Structure formats: C-alpha cells, structure tokens
Amino acid sequence: MIDEKQRSAPSKRASMEEYLSPSVRAIKPSGIRRFFDLASGRKDIITLGVGEPDFVTPWHVREACVYALEMGKTQYTSNAGTPELREEIAYYLHNQFSVAYDPAKEVLVTVGGSEAIDLALRALIAPGDEILVPEPCYISYSPITSLSGGVPVGVETFAKDDFKLTAESLRAAITPKSKVLILCYPSNPTGGIMTAEDWLPIAKVVEEHDLIVISDEIYAELTYGTKHVSFAAMPGMKDRTILVSGFSKSFAMTGWRIGYACGHPELIAAMLKIHQYTVMCASNMAQVAALEALRNGMEEKNRMVESYNQRRRLVVKGFREIGLACHEPQGAFYAFPSIAGLGLTSEEFATGLLNEQKVAAVPGDVFGLGGEGHLRCSYATSVSQLTEAIERMGLYVRKLKGD
C-alpha cells in the first residue's frame, strides 16, 4: 500500500538540467569560444579566433595599479565608480567624440562593456519587447536579450553595403513591439563603420518609431582613415542613446574587466539599481588603471592602432591574393573574408581549416544573419603568424578548388 505522504510527494527530476531555467537551457554555447577551446594549448595552431589585443597593457597603467595596491587602495568604490574616473570618461568622450555627459548623473562604470550591455537591456526590456539587432554582430546581444525576456530581431547587413545598417532594412524589421535598437560600430565581426552621413537616416527612423538605442562603441578608437562618429552625437540622439564602451580593445585591458555606460540620467539610474545589487562596483584597482590609461595612455594607444592598420592591409591583400573576396574593414581588428562558392558551409570550412592546416578562425554563421559564407579572422596577432596563416589558408583553398 502507498501511504498519503508517498502519494503526494513530487516526482524527482530525471537530471540536474531539468532544474535550469528554460531560457538558460535554450542558449547555445559560444561559437567563438568553441573554436578557441579547440585550439587552446596547442602550439602548432595559429589562432585568428578570439577578439583580444596581442599587446600587454602598457607598463605605466600596470604600475599605477601596483602603486594603488601598495597604498592599500582595496576598498569598495561608489557604486557608480570613482568620481575621478567618471569625470575623465566624460572629458574623454566630449574631447574625442563631441558628446557631453554629466559625470555625476550620466556616467556609470561597469565590469567591462558586457555588463553595461546586460544592465541596459535588463533596465529597458519588458516581456515580449522586440530588440532590433543588425547582423552579423557580436554574439552576446541576442542571448542577453532572451535572458531579459525580450525577443531579438535580426536586421541583415550586406558586404555590398560594407555591412552598414540602412534605413530601409531597419524600417522593414520594425513592428509595434520594437523598443530598442542595438548598434555596434565599428563592427565585430565585419570591421564595418558608419559615418555621420550613414547615421542621419538611421537617426530619423529611430525618432519616427520612438526607439531607444544601445550603442556599443568598444572599438571607437580602432578606425583607419576616418574618425569614429558616435551615434549619440547625432542631432536629437543623445537622450535616446545609451553609449557603451570600455578599455579592453583600445587600451589592451581585456582582463581588467572595466567598462562604462553613459546616457540620460533616468536610464543610468535604472541601470545603477541593478548594478548595485549584483556586482556592487567595478574593481577599485581596475578603475585606477583605467584612469591612468585615459590620462596618459593615448600615445601607446596610437601606436597599437598603427600596428593594427599595417596588419589590416596585409590580411586583406593576402585574402584577395589566395582567391577569397574580402571587403576592406575600416574599424576594429577583424577581417570577414567570403568563402562562398567553395562548396562548404562556414562551419565546415572552419573545421577543415583547423584540422588540415592548423589555423583557427570563427565560422561566420555564429554571428547571425549574413554571416554564413564568411569567416571571422582577427588580425590582432603578429605579422609572422598572419603571413603563415594566410599561406596555410591558401593551400586549403587551392585544395577545395582542385588546383
């Protein structure tokens, strides 16, 4: 006989996975990390996969952090970040990109740019809101949107347009549920940029449809031949825009995990509420380092940009010489060559390249609409490694063509 306690006891779940949130279970592992993990620790592989500078954080920046530690600067800071760093960020954005922010109310220091994007989406999204994401794009936007209860909606961009977002494509994707537009220019993964002339029609659509914009400008300093134009600097767009950036790419500070968000005081205050209950504040020592980078790091930053520019020209020329069409990236440190017409998907091409020629690159399909038929290759590695990688890719391409 089964007693009442046994009868009413809930059945046990078959696996630990069943305890997880359905939205978490639905998220796919990072396609970038998968290829990086396959190559990790293998000295015979040249990796063009992970978007990380090959430079070490400049010595004077590291030294400022060491000195802060020696002085015992190990406490919490203000939730929003130290006043000195917020003031310097505001000065930097005004001086470099002509966008003025009140450091006391419109600047929030975060644990990398990624936390800033997460905070912005969580602060804005109500269940069912549609979030417009120009693609190919950085792989985190859609999963973070889904975790926040929103619905990511891809807006395809094309190589023939240099992967620029067009007003026509944006309008076609908008519905009554559209609320937020996420921008990432200079672009990861394509290296595409937007000029002031490109932004103006986008700003008109944003205003017409009453959208809020999250503008991820983490690669703002990495442009070649033209200066970055912030979407927040467009007429009437500052209050509609949450500008997100950080120190990882421009100042070679990926491991420091220090970023920031700037925007309307009410939006920043909402993000701060989430931030203070989750991470409390960004690392004190990382904030010291970021302050030093902004105050005294521009010379080293310029040298890094020039080095990337030389490598950019090398890889674009190299890809074209081995028969891969490649639009010329004007920003970031990625090339996005086309492997269309070789009879393989991006995933198949990248897997074969890794197995046969020991070169790791990221298949374009992981970046969303328009990515299939391409390969993301980071040129933030040495010239000798890039030259060897292109030679190996040439051998693989010739094999596929039967040459």
Residue pairs with C-beta under 8 A, 6 or more apart in sequence:
13 19
17 25
23 146
23 147
24 147
26 146
27 143
27 146
27 147
28 143
30 139
30 366
31 139
31 362
31 363
31 365
31 366
32 49
32 50
32 51
32 139
32 362
32 366
35 49
35 350
35 354
35 360
35 361
35 362
35 363
36 47
36 49
36 50
36 360
38 354
38 360
39 45
39 47
39 49
39 354
39 360
42 358
44 358
45 354
45 358
45 359
45 360
46 358
46 359
46 360
46 381
46 385
46 388
46 389
46 392
47 359
47 360
47 381
48 359
48 360
48 361
48 376
48 377
48 378
48 379
48 381
48 386
48 389
49 360
49 361
49 362
49 376
49 378
50 378
51 188
51 249
51 332
51 333
51 334
51 378
51 380
52 248
52 254
52 378
52 380
53 248
53 249
53 252
53 254
53 304
53 333
53 380
54 380
54 381
54 382
55 252
55 304
56 252
57 251
57 252
57 253
57 256
57 289
57 293
58 251
58 252
58 293
58 297
58 300
60 292
60 296
60 297
61 251
61 253
61 289
61 292
61 293
61 297
62 289
64 288
64 289
64 291
64 292
65 285
65 286
65 288
65 289
65 292
68 284
68 285
68 288
69 285
73 284
73 285
73 288
74 284
74 285
75 284
76 280
76 281
76 284
77 109
77 281
77 282
77 284
77 287
78 281
79 272
79 275
79 276
79 280
79 281
80 86
80 107
80 108
80 109
80 272
80 275
80 281
81 107
81 108
81 109
81 260
81 281
81 282
81 287
82 109
82 284
82 287
82 291
83 103
83 104
84 291
85 109
85 287
85 290
85 291
85 294
86 103
86 104
86 107
86 109
86 260
87 103
88 291
88 294
88 295
89 101
89 103
89 107
89 109
89 260
89 262
89 294
90 100
90 101
90 102
90 103
90 106
90 107
90 262
92 294
93 99
93 100
93 101
93 230
93 243
93 262
94 100
94 101
96 220
97 220
97 228
97 229
97 230
97 232
97 233
98 230
98 233
99 230
99 232
99 233
99 238
99 243
99 262
100 238
101 107
101 262
102 265
105 265
105 268
105 269
106 262
106 263
106 264
106 265
106 268
107 260
107 261
107 262
107 268
108 116
108 119
108 260
108 261
108 262
108 268
108 271
108 272
108 275
109 258
109 259
109 260
109 281
109 282
109 287
109 290
110 116
110 119
110 246
110 258
110 259
110 260
110 261
110 275
110 282
111 257
111 258
111 259
111 279
111 282
111 283
112 246
112 248
112 257
112 258
112 259
113 216
113 218
113 244
113 245
113 246
113 248
113 259
113 260
114 140
114 259
115 259
115 275
115 279
116 242
116 244
116 246
116 259
116 260
116 261
116 271
117 140
117 141
117 144
117 182
117 214
117 216
117 244
118 144
118 148
119 261
119 271
119 274
119 275
120 214
120 242
120 244
120 261
120 267
120 271
121 131
121 144
121 145
121 148
121 150
121 180
121 214
122 148
122 274
123 267
123 270
123 271
123 273
123 274
124 179
124 180
124 212
124 267
125 131
125 145
125 148
125 149
125 150
125 179
125 180
126 149
126 179
127 149
127 150
128 149
128 150
128 151
128 177
129 149
129 150
129 151
129 177
129 179
129 180
130 150
130 151
130 152
130 153
130 175
130 177
130 178
130 179
131 141
131 145
131 150
131 151
131 152
131 153
131 179
131 180
131 181
131 182
132 153
132 155
132 170
132 173
132 174
132 178
132 180
132 181
132 182
132 211
133 141
133 142
133 145
133 152
133 153
133 154
133 155
133 182
133 368
134 154
134 155
134 156
134 157
134 165
134 169
134 170
134 182
134 183
134 184
135 154
135 155
135 156
135 157
135 367
135 368
135 369
135 370
135 371
136 157
136 163
136 187
136 189
136 190
136 336
136 364
136 367
136 368
136 369
136 370
136 371
136 374
137 182
137 184
137 187
137 188
137 189
137 367
137 368
138 184
138 188
138 189
138 216
138 367
139 366
139 367
139 368
141 152
141 182
141 184
142 152
142 154
142 368
145 151
145 152
146 152
150 179
150 180
151 177
153 173
153 175
153 178
154 173
154 368
154 369
155 165
155 169
155 170
155 172
155 173
155 369
156 169
156 369
156 370
157 163
157 164
157 165
157 166
157 169
157 190
157 192
157 370
158 370
159 325
159 327
159 336
159 338
159 370
159 374
162 192
162 193
162 327
162 328
162 330
163 187
163 190
163 191
163 192
163 327
163 336
163 370
164 192
164 193
164 194
164 198
165 183
165 185
165 194
165 198
165 202
166 201
167 201
167 202
167 204
167 205
170 181
170 202
170 205
171 205
174 205
174 209
178 209
178 211
179 211
179 212
180 211
180 212
180 213
180 214
181 206
181 211
181 212
181 213
181 214
182 213
182 214
182 216
183 194
183 213
183 214
183 215
183 216
183 231
184 215
184 216
184 218
185 192
185 193
185 194
185 215
185 217
185 219
185 228
185 231
185 331
186 192
186 193
186 219
186 220
186 222
186 223
186 228
186 330
186 331
186 332
187 193
187 219
187 331
187 332
187 334
188 218
188 219
188 332
188 334
189 334
189 336
189 362
189 364
189 367
189 371
189 374
189 376
190 327
190 329
190 334
190 336
191 312
191 327
191 328
191 329
191 330
191 331
191 332
191 333
191 334
191 335
191 336
192 327
192 329
192 330
192 331
193 223
193 226
193 228
193 330
193 331
194 202
194 229
194 231
195 226
195 229
196 229
196 234
199 229
199 231
199 234
200 234
202 231
203 231
203 234
203 235
203 236
203 237
205 211
206 213
206 237
206 240
207 236
207 240
211 240
212 240
212 241
212 242
212 267
213 231
213 237
213 240
213 241
213 242
214 241
214 242
214 244
215 230
215 231
215 232
215 241
215 242
215 243
215 244
216 244
216 245
217 228
217 230
217 231
217 243
217 244
217 245
218 244
218 245
218 246
218 248
218 249
218 250
218 259
219 249
219 250
219 331
219 332
219 333
220 228
220 230
220 245
220 250
221 228
221 249
221 250
221 301
221 305
222 249
222 250
222 305
222 308
222 331
222 332
222 333
223 330
223 331
224 305
224 308
224 309
224 312
224 329
224 330
224 331
225 330
226 330
228 331
230 243
231 237
231 241
231 243
232 238
232 241
232 243
232 262
232 263
238 264
239 263
239 264
241 263
242 261
242 262
242 263
242 264
242 267
242 268
242 271
243 261
243 262
243 263
244 259
244 260
244 261
245 259
245 260
246 253
246 258
246 259
246 260
247 253
247 256
247 258
247 259
247 289
247 290
247 293
248 254
248 256
248 257
248 258
248 259
249 332
249 333
250 301
250 304
251 290
251 293
251 297
251 300
251 301
252 304
253 286
253 289
253 290
253 293
256 283
256 286
256 289
256 290
257 282
257 283
257 286
258 282
258 283
258 286
258 287
258 289
258 290
259 282
261 268
261 271
262 268
275 281
293 301
308 333
308 379
308 380
310 383
311 333
311 379
311 380
311 381
311 383
311 386
312 329
312 333
312 335
312 379
314 379
314 383
314 386
314 387
315 326
315 335
315 377
315 379
315 386
315 390
316 326
316 328
316 329
316 335
318 386
318 387
318 390
319 325
319 326
319 335
319 337
319 377
319 390
319 393
320 326
321 390
321 394
322 390
322 393
322 394
322 397
322 398
323 394
323 397
323 401
324 337
324 338
324 339
324 393
324 397
325 337
325 338
325 340
326 335
326 336
326 337
326 338
327 336
329 335
329 336
333 378
333 379
333 380
334 376
334 377
334 378
334 379
335 376
335 377
335 379
336 364
336 374
336 375
336 376
336 377
337 374
337 375
337 377
338 373
338 374
339 346
339 349
339 373
339 374
339 375
340 373
340 374
342 349
342 397
342 400
342 401
343 400
344 352
344 400
345 363
345 365
345 372
346 363
346 364
346 365
346 371
346 372
346 373
346 374
346 375
347 363
347 365
349 363
349 375
350 360
350 361
350 362
350 363
350 375
352 396
353 359
353 360
353 361
353 392
353 393
353 396
354 360
354 361
356 396
356 399
357 392
357 393
357 395
357 396
358 392
359 389
359 392
359 393
359 396
361 375
361 376
361 377
362 375
362 376
362 377
363 371
363 375
363 376
364 371
364 372
364 373
364 374
364 375
364 376
365 371
365 372
367 376
377 389
379 386
